[in-house]
Amino acid sequence: MRRDNYRIFSEGEIAELSLPNRLVRSATWDPSIVNSRQMSKEVLNLYKELALGGVGLIITGGFTVCNQQSAEDDSNGWLLGYDGLRVEGIEELAETVHSSVADCSVIAQVENGSVNAAPSEFTSAFSKRTYRQLTVEEIGDIVHCFVEAIVDMKKSGFDGVQIHAAHGSLLARFLSPITNNRNDAYGGSISNRTKIIRDIVTSARKSVGKFPILIKVNCTDYLVGGTDIDSFPDLATEIERAGVDAIEVSGGMWECLFRSEKELGFRPVPAPESHTRIGSTEKQSYFLKYIEKLDIAIPIILVGGNRDIERLEEIIGKGEVDFIALSRPLIREPDLPNRWLEGRGSQRTDCISCNSCIYSMHHHSDRLVTCVHKDDKSLHGVAQEWLSTWVERVSRRQ
């Protein structure tokens, strides 16, 4: 039976952007774009398939805005900025989505690349690298790189941008009290820790006006002393004050993967935001409880373990969440939104949350990410072995 009357298939709005439904394709890392820095026919076909599949909004995989240069290459300063990292043909991606489905919107995610510095000096439990503290002038350079990228995304035809400030990114480290203990305007209080976000948004608005600017943030770092369920509401309020138009709620820092499954409440495998073993309904939509305490006016996008359309309709119906984001399920089924709308097949996704696709991301960086479980059962076994021993192997390398 068709689900035309479901609220999840009703129109929604982010700033002045009108969307045909409440289903969002969450940013999904595509190493083939990042590594080659050029748009390929395969990537364009993927985004066309996603648009035709019925999702209302597509958020691209992250586009790099800055990389730290080596000590030997300092002719252009310490950072390689957005101009040197811009993906060739990026405007074709937006054009492909819009020409495929007129009312499907596409937003470009922007993120930092490799920067061996942080808000405060700290040594990562994950990489064992010691990160030096950024100077105020260097923070200004990073802000400039983000602003350049946001301006270019508007010129390139995208419907908005999403600032990636989750999962251990540089901006996530500014927002987290466990990695930001500065005693200047960029650290200490929640307001100070969000200053870099305010700087980016305020500067970008001078050039892009009301162009939608979204953000992806952690509701929990899964680290003692980090952002958690109690501190997240105040952080979300400050982020709203920074001027963003919507917030996508995710979680996890890479450092948390060295905690035990008992401590975390989920199996530690690469990508702390992508939990496995979530077959039962109560284990799905695992960041929902962090949203229930929020009191903000901007739209909230819930990502993380969204697998059952009936459960998701119930969540949307309560009014605490405005949009539902999917990543792994759309790797498995790009046409999942249409299937759900038309009432075909199961109310659940075909995705089994095995994370074998993450193996594909790490080992086949020249190809599109695929559902290994669906496409290659023998490789799926290899991928699961890799996942099950990953933390142990990384620990031994330290």
C-alpha positions in Angstrom: 0.0 0.0 0.0 1.3 3.4 -0.9 2.3 5.8 1.9 1.4 9.1 0.2 -0.3 10.3 3.4 2.7 9.8 5.6 4.2 12.9 7.1 7.7 11.7 6.1 6.7 12.1 2.5 5.3 15.6 3.1 7.1 18.8 2.0 9.7 20.3 4.4 11.7 23.5 4.5 15.3 24.4 5.4 15.7 28.2 5.3 14.2 29.1 1.9 14.8 25.7 0.5 11.6 23.7 -0.2 12.0 19.9 -0.2 9.5 17.4 -1.5 9.9 15.0 1.4 11.7 14.5 4.8 14.3 12.0 3.6 17.9 13.1 3.3 20.9 11.3 1.9 23.5 11.9 4.5 27.1 12.8 3.4 28.8 9.5 2.4 32.6 9.6 1.9 33.7 9.0 -1.6 37.5 8.6 -1.7 37.4 8.4 -5.5 36.5 12.2 -5.6 38.8 13.3 -2.9 41.9 11.4 -4.2 41.5 12.3 -7.9 40.1 15.8 -7.3 38.0 15.5 -10.4 34.4 14.6 -11.1 33.9 11.3 -13.0 31.1 9.9 -15.0 30.6 7.1 -12.4 30.1 9.6 -9.6 27.7 11.7 -11.7 25.7 8.5 -12.4 25.6 7.7 -8.7 24.1 11.1 -7.9 21.6 10.8 -10.7 20.5 7.4 -9.4 20.1 8.9 -5.9 18.0 11.7 -7.2 15.8 9.4 -9.3 15.5 7.1 -6.2 13.2 9.6 -4.5 15.3 11.2 -1.8 14.3 14.9 -1.2 17.7 16.2 -0.3 21.2 14.9 -1.2 24.2 15.9 1.0 27.4 15.2 -0.9 30.4 13.5 0.5 32.8 16.0 2.0 34.8 18.3 -0.2 38.2 19.3 1.3 38.7 23.1 1.9 42.3 23.0 3.3 45.3 20.8 3.8 48.5 21.5 5.8 51.5 21.8 3.5 54.8 20.1 4.2 57.7 21.9 5.7 59.4 21.8 2.3 56.6 23.5 0.5 55.9 26.8 2.3 55.7 29.1 -0.8 52.0 29.7 -0.2 52.0 29.6 3.5 51.3 26.8 5.9 48.0 25.8 4.3 47.0 24.7 0.9 43.7 26.5 0.5 40.5 25.7 -1.3 41.6 27.0 -4.7 44.3 24.3 -4.8 41.9 21.6 -3.7 38.8 22.4 -5.8 37.4 19.3 -7.5 37.5 19.8 -11.3 34.0 19.7 -12.7 32.3 20.0 -9.4 29.5 22.1 -11.0 28.5 19.1 -13.0 27.4 17.3 -9.9 24.8 20.0 -9.0 23.7 20.2 -12.6 23.3 16.4 -12.8 21.0 16.3 -9.8 18.8 19.2 -10.9 18.5 17.9 -14.5 17.5 14.4 -13.2 14.8 15.5 -10.8 13.7 19.1 -10.7 12.6 19.2 -7.0 15.5 17.2 -5.6 18.0 19.5 -3.9 21.7 18.9 -3.4 23.9 20.4 -0.7 27.7 20.2 -0.7 29.5 19.2 2.5 32.7 21.1 3.2 35.4 19.8 5.6 39.0 20.3 6.6 41.6 17.9 5.3 44.9 17.0 7.0 45.9 19.5 9.6 48.4 18.5 12.3 47.1 21.0 14.7 44.1 21.4 17.0 42.4 24.0 19.2 44.6 22.8 22.1 47.7 20.6 22.2 46.7 17.0 22.7 47.9 13.5 21.9 45.3 11.3 20.1 44.6 7.9 21.6 43.7 6.8 18.1 46.7 8.0 16.0 49.2 8.6 18.8 50.0 11.9 17.1 50.5 15.0 19.2 48.7 17.9 17.7 50.1 21.4 18.4 47.8 24.3 19.4 46.7 26.6 16.6 47.4 30.3 16.7 44.6 32.8 16.4 46.1 33.8 13.0 46.0 30.2 11.8 42.4 29.9 12.9 41.7 32.9 10.7 43.3 31.1 7.8 41.1 28.1 8.3 38.0 30.2 8.5 39.0 31.9 5.2 39.3 28.4 3.5 35.8 27.4 4.6 34.4 30.7 3.4 36.1 30.4 0.0 34.5 27.0 -0.4 31.1 28.1 0.6 31.1 30.9 -1.8 32.3 28.6 -4.6 29.6 26.0 -3.8 26.9 28.7 -4.4 28.6 29.7 -7.7 28.7 26.0 -8.7 25.0 25.6 -8.5 24.5 23.8 -5.2 21.4 24.5 -3.1 23.4 25.0 0.1 26.4 23.7 2.1 26.9 21.6 5.2 29.8 22.4 7.5 31.3 19.1 8.8 31.9 19.6 12.5 31.5 16.0 13.7 33.5 12.7 14.1 36.8 14.1 15.1 37.2 16.7 12.4 39.1 19.9 13.3 35.9 21.8 13.9 34.5 18.9 16.0 37.6 19.4 18.2 36.8 23.0 18.7 33.3 22.2 19.8 34.4 19.5 22.3 35.5 20.3 25.8 37.8 17.4 25.8 40.0 18.7 23.0 39.5 22.4 23.4 40.8 23.9 26.6 42.0 27.2 25.2 41.8 30.3 27.4 41.2 32.8 24.7 38.1 33.8 22.6 38.1 30.3 20.9 38.0 28.1 24.0 36.6 27.6 27.4 32.9 28.4 27.5 30.5 26.8 25.0 30.0 30.2 23.4 33.8 30.5 22.9 34.1 27.0 21.5 31.5 27.8 18.8 33.2 31.1 17.8 34.9 29.5 14.9 31.5 28.4 13.5 30.1 31.9 14.0 33.2 33.3 12.2 32.7 31.0 9.2 29.0 31.6 8.9 29.2 35.4 9.5 32.0 35.8 7.0 30.3 33.6 4.4 26.9 35.5 4.7 28.6 38.7 3.4 29.0 37.0 0.1 26.2 34.3 -0.1 23.4 36.0 1.7 20.6 33.6 2.7 22.2 30.7 0.9 21.4 27.7 3.2 24.3 26.8 5.5 23.8 23.6 7.5 26.1 21.9 10.0 26.8 18.3 11.2 27.8 18.0 14.8 28.3 15.4 17.6 25.6 15.0 20.2 28.1 12.8 22.0 31.8 12.2 21.6 31.6 8.8 23.5 34.5 10.1 25.6 34.5 10.9 29.3 34.7 14.7 29.5 33.5 15.2 26.0 30.2 16.4 24.6 27.4 14.2 26.0 23.7 14.0 26.4 23.7 16.6 29.2 25.9 19.2 27.6 24.6 18.8 24.0 21.4 21.0 24.4 23.5 24.0 25.4 25.9 23.3 22.5 23.0 23.0 20.0 21.6 26.4 21.2 24.9 28.1 20.7 25.3 26.6 17.2 21.8 27.9 16.3 22.9 31.3 17.5 25.9 31.0 15.1 23.4 31.5 12.3 23.2 28.0 10.7 19.9 27.0 9.0 19.7 23.3 10.2 21.6 20.9 12.3 22.3 17.2 11.5 22.9 15.3 14.7 25.5 12.5 14.7 28.2 11.4 17.2 31.6 9.8 17.9 35.3 10.7 17.9 37.9 8.3 16.6 39.5 8.2 20.0 36.4 6.5 21.4 37.1 3.3 19.4 39.8 2.3 22.0 37.1 2.0 24.6 35.5 -1.4 25.1 32.1 -2.5 23.7 30.8 -2.6 27.3 31.9 1.0 27.9 30.6 2.3 24.5 27.4 0.3 24.3 28.3 -0.7 20.7 30.9 -2.6 18.9 34.0 -0.5 18.2 34.7 -0.6 14.4 35.9 2.0 11.9 33.4 4.9 11.8 32.1 5.4 15.4 29.0 7.0 14.0 28.0 3.8 12.1 26.9 1.2 14.6 26.5 -2.4 13.8 24.3 -5.1 15.3 21.2 -2.8 15.3 18.6 -5.2 14.0 16.1 -4.7 16.8 14.0 -1.6 16.6 15.1 -0.3 20.0 18.7 -0.2 18.8 17.9 1.8 15.7 17.8 5.6 15.4 20.4 5.6 18.1 21.0 9.4 18.3 17.3 10.1 18.9 17.5 10.3 22.7 20.0 13.1 22.4 17.6 15.2 20.4 14.6 14.9 22.8 16.1 17.5 25.1 16.8 20.1 22.5 15.0 23.4 22.4 15.9 25.0 19.1 13.9 26.5 16.3 16.0 25.5 13.3 15.3 22.1 11.6 16.9 19.0 13.1 18.1 16.2 10.8 18.5 12.8 12.5 21.1 10.3 11.2 22.3 7.0 12.5 20.6 3.6 12.3 17.4 4.7 10.6 16.1 1.5 9.2 12.3 1.1 9.6 9.8 3.4 7.7 7.0 2.8 10.3 9.3 3.7 13.1 10.6 6.8 11.2 7.1 8.0 10.5 6.4 7.8 14.2 9.5 9.8 15.0 8.6 12.5 12.4 5.1 12.6 13.7 6.2 13.5 17.2 7.6 16.7 15.8 11.0 16.6 17.6 12.8 15.7 14.3 12.2 17.4 11.0 14.2 15.2 8.6 15.5 11.7 8.5 19.0 11.1 7.1 20.3 7.8 5.6 23.7 6.8 4.4 24.4 3.0 4.4 20.9 2.1 3.4 21.2 4.2 0.2 24.5 2.5 -0.7 22.5 -0.7 -0.7 19.3 0.7 -2.1 19.5 4.0 -3.9 15.8 3.8 -4.7 14.8 3.1 -1.1 12.6 6.3 -0.7 10.6 5.4 -3.8 10.2 1.8 -2.6 8.9 2.9 0.7 6.6 5.5 -0.8 5.1 2.9 -3.2 4.8 0.3 -0.5 7.0 -2.3 -2.2 8.8 -4.9 -0.2 9.7 -4.7 3.5 9.1 -1.7 5.8 12.8 -2.2 6.7 15.8 -1.4 4.6 17.7 -4.2 2.9 20.9 -2.8 4.6 21.9 -5.1 7.5 24.3 -2.5 9.0 27.3 -4.8 8.6 29.8 -2.0 7.7 31.4 -4.0 4.9 30.9 -0.9 2.8 33.5 0.8 5.0 36.0 -1.9 4.0 35.2 -0.9 0.4 35.9 2.7 1.2 39.3 1.9 2.7 40.5 -0.6 0.2 39.1 0.5 -3.1 39.8 4.3 -3.1 39.6 4.5 -6.9 36.1 3.2 -7.1 32.6 4.1 -5.9 31.6 2.7 -2.5 29.4 -0.3 -2.9 27.4 -2.7 -0.7 29.8 -5.6 -0.4 27.3 -7.8 1.3 25.0 -7.5 -1.8 27.6 -7.5 -4.6 30.3 -10.0 -3.4 29.6 -12.5 -0.7 33.1 -13.8 -0.6 34.5 -10.3 -0.1 31.9 -9.7 2.5 33.6 -12.4 4.7 37.0 -10.8 4.2 35.5 -7.4 5.1 33.9 -8.7 8.3 37.2 -10.3 9.4 38.9 -7.0 8.7 36.3 -5.1 10.8 36.5 -7.6 13.7 40.2 -7.2 14.1 40.6 -3.6 13.2 41.0 -2.0 16.6 43.5 -4.7 17.7 45.6 -4.2 14.5 45.6 -0.4 14.9 46.6 -0.7 18.5 49.6 -3.0 17.6 50.8 -0.4 15.1 51.1 2.3 17.7 
